[in-house]
Amino acid sequence: MTIGYRALLDTSLPALWDLDEIQRVRLQDGTSFAEIVSDVGQALNILNSDILSDPLYSGLFAVQDTPYVKYPVGSTNGFTELTEYGRPDPQRGATTGHMLPFNRRGRAIGWTMMGLMESARDDLDADVRSAIYDARHDFQRRLLQQFFRVEGVQVGATANASVPFADGGATDANYVPLPGPDGQVFTAAHNHFVCDAALDDASLEANIENLAEHGHAAPFDIVASQADAATWAGLTNWVAPAFAGITYMATTDRAAISDVSRFNGFYESRYGVARVKFLDRIPTGYYGIYKSYGQLDARNPLRLRISDVYGFGYRLLPGQWANMPEYLAVIANFYGVGTGQDRTNGVCVFVDADGSYVTPTIS
């Protein structure tokens, strides 16, 4: 028996393991374990690059390795009359902030040394593809889940330390959005989580206005449920995309689109164009509106808190870091997802005739 705590420093190679012997393990076709591990690492590097360059998801978040976000809050004070003997009152900007969660998650590839020696490379390639799919799925699901989440998240011992978009003061009564560009003044009751009776032009215009009144300008981005595509196509101001190589009649309204994998159509609001992408991950009746400022821009809706040691993305932990021989390859990530510094850059909508906004389960 060893007295003391079981801690992260204990995850080292057991004394009776021979790392050189592990490295000599070969498949039926002669591929070594070291070569397999190298291939997995290269696949993860490609995945991480794809995540950072994805035209949809990379416009949703920015990255930082610090645990908090700080930002200004609105104020009704301003200029006063300047007289010969009067002096204006000194004023300064008020700020508030929130924490970002941090999670460690892993996914083991179920290999043993003896199993590897009896395996064909095609089988192991299937294992790697499955792991890469799971990693991509995990990342996309966690981003969208945080985007649509109305509840606060506990960080450390503090409840609601990680907050959603403007939620009427439910998680942070100190948060008041900054005044809008046209003099709009908001209160702590300002709410970007909406429940509408129907998905129609009037409600969609109002929800886009809920974003535009904070100074976010078109083009806007909308992520919506694939199950509701027919309803969106029936909106008065819906514009279908025009595909290259197809000739359309002059009476047909179409919008040119260069990347058909990114957007499924457009909505022409009085505040400008909104680009719409349907996702099977989002359940029916939900959609979200936001302004993407570009890949990894700090003004984007979400913020990733990453490890200052491991950096961004998914990493392959070497087998000797696990305490059982069947875990020769563990894919891990070290990050948490929270709301960015602008809590007005997101409007989440639930279409329900008799209810209030409820956080959906993202598949």
Number of C-alpha atoms within 10 A of each C-alpha: 3 5 5 6 7 9 7 8 7 12 12 12 16 15 6 6 11 11 12 8 9 16 13 13 16 20 20 12 11 11 16 18 19 14 12 19 17 13 14 22 17 13 16 22 16 12 18 18 13 14 17 18 14 13 16 18 19 18 23 26 25 23 18 18 16 13 16 18 19 13 16 16 18 19 16 9 9 8 8 10 7 9 8 5 5 9 10 11 9 5 9 7 9 13 13 14 18 21 22 26 22 19 12 10 13 15 15 17 17 15 17 14 19 12 12 21 17 12 15 15 16 9 10 17 14 11 15 18 13 12 20 19 11 12 22 16 13 13 17 15 17 15 21 22 18 23 24 26 22 22 17 19 20 15 16 10 7 10 12 17 20 23 26 28 29 25 23 17 15 17 20 20 12 15 25 25 22 21 18 15 12 9 10 11 17 17 18 18 15 17 18 24 24 21 20 19 14 14 19 16 18 11 17 18 15 12 21 26 17 20 22 21 18 21 15 21 16 18 18 23 24 23 20 24 19 19 17 19 17 9 10 23 16 12 15 11 16 19 23 19 18 18 15 10 6 6 8 11 7 7 6 10 12 17 13 13 17 12 11 14 10 16 20 19 24 25 25 16 19 10 17 14 18 21 20 25 21 20 16 13 18 24 18 16 19 25 23 24 26 27 24 25 18 16 18 20 17 18 20 25 27 29 27 24 26 24 20 12 8 13 16 20 20 23 19 20 19 14 20 19 18 19 14 12 15 16 20 22 23 19 20 18 22 20 25 20 25 29 29 30 23 22 22 28 25 30 26 25 26 25 20 17 10 8 11 15 18 18 18 17 13 17 14
